[in-house]
Amino acid sequence: MMVLMPIAHRIPEGCGMVSLAFYPLVIVLVVLLSLGIAVVLDAALMKPGQALFDRIVRRLRARGDA
């Protein structure tokens, strides 16, 4: 839904068979956009957070607390 709602106004509307023809295209578009957003967020947020967590754990183990 987070991807579908912002692009909903750009998806052409149709009735009957036309809407069924666009359905697979919309699915592919939403899946690709979701995957792209997930990759960007992973690189921007998760990787640095993981590196920070690893650094903290390494220091705690060196001190003998963990």
VOGU-3710 file (C-alpha; in Angstrom, 3 decimals, decimal comma):
1> mmvlmpiahr> 0,000/0,000/0,000  2,850/2,390/0,699  3,905/2,148/-2,931  0,503/1,736/-4,530  -1,162/4,792/-2,998  1,297/7,421/-4,352  1,202/5,981/-7,875  -2,531/5,216/-7,998  -3,356/8,494/-9,787  -0,876/7,624/-12,580
11> ipegcgmvsl> -2,383/4,215/-13,303  -4,837/4,424/-16,199  -8,410/3,569/-15,302  -10,452/1,193/-17,360  -13,580/-0,876/-17,203  -14,057/-4,559/-17,813  -11,429/-6,282/-19,905  -9,216/-3,196/-20,065  -8,762/-3,232/-16,301  -7,907/-6,933/-16,431
21> afyplvivlv> -5,271/-6,237/-19,068  -3,605/-3,561/-16,906  -3,700/-5,665/-13,732  -0,515/-7,707/-14,443  1,336/-4,546/-15,476  0,376/-2,792/-12,256  1,471/-5,795/-10,204  4,890/-5,850/-11,890  5,284/-2,086/-11,479  4,410/-2,146/-7,771
31> vllslgiavv> 6,665/-5,126/-7,055  9,624/-3,523/-8,834  9,103/-0,195/-7,069  8,780/-1,925/-3,694  11,957/-3,893/-4,318  13,814/-0,744/-5,331  12,668/1,103/-2,217  13,659/-1,862/-0,038  17,159/-1,987/-1,530  17,679/1,753/-1,056
41> ldaalmkpgq> 16,410/1,713/2,537  18,557/-1,305/3,329  21,667/0,438/2,044  20,809/3,770/3,674  19,547/2,644/7,084  20,139/-0,997/7,872  23,771/-1,382/6,807  25,035/1,590/8,880  22,908/0,468/11,838  24,299/-3,039/11,589
51> alfdrivrrl> 27,857/-1,697/11,486  27,182/0,449/14,585  25,685/-2,512/16,440  28,673/-4,696/15,525  31,051/-2,019/16,816  29,149/-1,786/20,121  29,120/-5,565/20,591  32,826/-5,774/19,786  33,612/-3,184/22,491  31,413/-4,928/25,033
61> rargda> 33,086/-8,267/24,364  36,524/-6,665/24,672  35,566/-5,310/28,090  34,228/-8,693/29,147  30,642/-7,544/29,750  29,055/-9,738/27,127
//
